[in-house]
Amino acid sequence: MTPAINLLSKHGIAHRVLSYQHDANAASYGGEAAQQLGLDPAQVFKTLLASTEKHELLVAIVPVSGSLDLKALADAAGCRKCEMADVAGAQRATGYLVGGISPLGQKKKHRTFIDASAQALETMHVSAGRRGLEVALAPGDLIALTAGQVVSIGR
C-alpha cells in the first residue's frame, strides 16, 4: 500500500483503487491513466507542484484534460507569481515520484488548490502514489483530507 491509500483507510474514507500497466514511453501520465482505465479525462486529475517567488511549494490538482493556469494559482495563493516546481524538489517534498505524485499522504503538508470543476463530480480520480495506480473518491473527501481550497485554476 502507498501512504495515500493508507491515509484513506485510516480515516475510513470510501475509495476504490484502480491499477493499470504503466508504459514508460507514455507522453502524459494522467492521459495514460484515463485511457488505460477507460475513464473520462475530465474526471481524472493530475497533481502538480508549483513554487512561489518565496519558494513555497503549492499543490495544484487539475483535470488531465486541461492544464494549470499558473496566474490563477498565484492569485488564489495570494502571491505575485508561480512557476512549476523542479522535478527533484517535487519528489523530495512529497515522497512520491513524478507521474505518481498523490495529493494524499505527502511527506509534508503543502497548501493545496483543487480546480473547481471537481465539485460537479460525484467521483474523481487522482494518483494513489505510484505510476499505474489511481484512486477514486468523492471530491469532498479529497478537499477535507488535504484542507484544499476549491478555485478555478484549470484551463
Backbone torsions as a table, in degrees:
resi	resn	phi	psi	omega
1	MET	NA	153.9	178.5
2	THR	-98.0	163.8	175.5
3	PRO	-56.8	-34.0	179.4
4	ALA	-64.1	-47.7	-179.4
5	ILE	-67.2	-39.5	177.8
6	ASN	-61.1	-40.9	179.3
7	LEU	-62.9	-45.1	178.9
8	LEU	-60.8	-44.6	179.8
9	SER	-64.5	-43.5	-179.4
10	LYS	-58.0	-38.0	-178.5
11	HIS	-91.4	2.3	178.4
12	GLY	66.6	30.7	-178.2
13	ILE	-84.2	129.0	176.8
14	ALA	-65.1	128.7	179.9
15	HIS	-156.8	165.6	177.6
16	ARG	-136.1	129.4	179.9
17	VAL	-95.6	131.1	178.6
18	LEU	-121.5	140.7	179.5
19	SER	-131.0	157.0	177.6
20	TYR	-151.7	163.3	179.1
21	GLN	-81.0	111.4	-178.6
22	HIS	-71.9	134.9	176.0
23	ASP	-100.4	116.5	-177.8
24	ALA	-61.0	-18.0	-179.5
25	ASN	-95.5	4.1	-179.0
26	ALA	-62.0	138.2	-178.0
27	ALA	-72.5	-30.4	-176.4
28	SER	-141.2	122.9	-180.0
29	TYR	-60.9	-48.4	-178.8
30	GLY	-67.0	-41.7	177.3
31	GLY	-62.1	-39.8	177.9
32	GLU	-63.0	-44.1	179.9
33	ALA	-58.7	-47.1	-179.5
34	ALA	-61.3	-45.4	-178.2
35	GLN	-66.9	-49.5	-176.6
36	GLN	-64.2	-32.8	-177.9
37	LEU	-95.4	-2.0	179.6
38	GLY	66.5	37.1	-177.4
39	LEU	-104.1	153.8	173.9
40	ASP	-68.1	123.0	-179.3
41	PRO	-57.1	-21.3	177.8
42	ALA	-74.0	-13.8	179.3
43	GLN	-101.4	-8.2	-179.9
44	VAL	-103.0	125.8	-175.4
45	PHE	-114.8	141.4	176.7
46	LYS	-100.2	147.7	178.9
47	THR	-105.0	116.3	-177.9
48	LEU	-117.4	150.6	175.2
49	LEU	-115.0	134.2	178.2
50	ALA	-123.8	157.3	-179.4
51	SER	-119.1	137.1	177.9
52	THR	-86.5	173.8	178.1
53	GLU	-64.6	-19.4	177.3
54	LYS	-96.5	12.0	176.8
55	HIS	68.1	22.5	173.0
56	GLU	-80.8	134.6	176.0
57	LEU	-87.7	135.7	178.2
58	LEU	-120.3	143.1	175.6
59	VAL	-99.4	128.5	178.4
60	ALA	-122.2	129.6	-177.5
61	ILE	-118.6	113.0	-176.1
62	VAL	-134.1	156.1	179.1
63	PRO	-61.5	144.5	178.7
64	VAL	-68.6	-16.2	179.7
65	SER	-75.2	-7.8	-179.4
66	GLY	-134.7	-154.0	-180.0
67	SER	-139.2	169.1	179.9
68	LEU	-85.3	131.4	174.2
69	ASP	-92.1	101.6	-175.5
70	LEU	-63.6	-33.4	178.4
71	LYS	-67.0	-42.4	178.0
72	ALA	-65.0	-37.2	177.4
73	LEU	-65.3	-44.2	178.7
74	ALA	-60.4	-43.8	178.2
75	ASP	-60.4	-44.6	-179.0
76	ALA	-65.6	-33.5	-178.2
77	ALA	-86.0	-7.7	179.9
78	GLY	73.1	33.6	177.7
79	CYS	-124.3	169.4	-176.2
80	ARG	-71.3	-47.3	179.1
81	LYS	-155.8	160.5	177.7
82	CYS	-130.7	154.2	171.3
83	GLU	-139.3	160.3	179.9
84	MET	-62.7	138.2	178.5
85	ALA	-71.0	152.3	177.7
86	ASP	-72.3	152.2	-174.2
87	VAL	-57.6	-48.6	-177.5
88	ALA	-61.6	-41.8	179.2
89	GLY	-65.4	-40.2	178.8
90	ALA	-64.2	-42.4	-179.3
91	GLN	-67.6	-41.9	178.3
92	ARG	-62.3	-45.5	-174.7
93	ALA	-70.8	-29.8	-175.9
94	THR	-100.5	-26.8	-174.9
95	GLY	83.8	6.6	179.9
96	TYR	-118.2	155.8	174.1
97	LEU	-83.2	145.9	175.9
98	VAL	-55.9	137.8	-174.7
99	GLY	94.4	-12.1	178.2
100	GLY	-137.7	18.0	180.0
101	ILE	-74.7	119.8	177.5
102	SER	-97.8	148.1	174.4
103	PRO	-74.2	-8.9	-176.9
104	LEU	-108.3	142.7	173.6
105	GLY	72.1	26.5	178.4
106	GLN	-72.3	157.5	-178.6
107	LYS	-60.1	-38.3	179.5
108	LYS	-125.8	153.3	174.4
109	LYS	-80.4	130.8	175.9
110	HIS	-125.6	150.4	174.7
111	ARG	-59.6	134.5	-174.1
112	THR	-121.2	136.5	-179.2
113	PHE	-126.0	124.5	-176.2
114	ILE	-113.7	129.4	-178.7
115	ASP	-59.3	138.8	-175.6
116	ALA	-59.6	-22.7	-179.9
117	SER	-61.6	-22.1	-179.7
118	ALA	-64.0	-32.1	-176.3
119	GLN	-64.0	-23.8	-178.9
120	ALA	-81.7	-6.0	-175.6
121	LEU	-97.6	148.4	172.9
122	GLU	-79.3	-39.8	-179.0
123	THR	-136.7	139.5	174.4
124	MET	-126.0	161.2	-179.2
125	HIS	-121.4	132.6	175.4
126	VAL	-133.9	165.7	178.4
127	SER	-60.9	140.7	178.1
128	ALA	-93.2	7.0	175.0
129	GLY	108.3	9.3	177.5
130	ARG	-155.0	144.8	176.1
131	ARG	-59.1	131.6	-178.9
132	GLY	88.7	9.1	-178.4
133	LEU	-134.3	121.9	179.6
134	GLU	-122.0	157.0	175.4
135	VAL	-128.2	135.3	176.9
136	ALA	-101.0	133.1	179.1
137	LEU	-156.6	168.2	178.1
138	ALA	-74.5	138.3	178.7
139	PRO	-54.0	-39.2	-180.0
140	GLY	-60.8	-34.2	178.0
141	ASP	-69.1	-41.1	177.6
142	LEU	-63.6	-42.9	179.4
143	ILE	-60.3	-45.0	-178.4
144	ALA	-66.8	-45.5	-176.8
145	LEU	-68.4	-29.3	-179.2
146	THR	-98.3	-5.4	-171.2
147	ALA	53.6	39.0	-175.5
148	GLY	-74.5	148.7	174.1
149	GLN	-97.7	130.9	179.7
150	VAL	-91.5	118.0	-177.4
151	VAL	-145.5	162.5	176.8
152	SER	-85.9	98.1	-178.9
153	ILE	-122.3	1.2	179.7
154	GLY	-98.1	154.3	174.4
155	ARG	-118.0	NA	NA
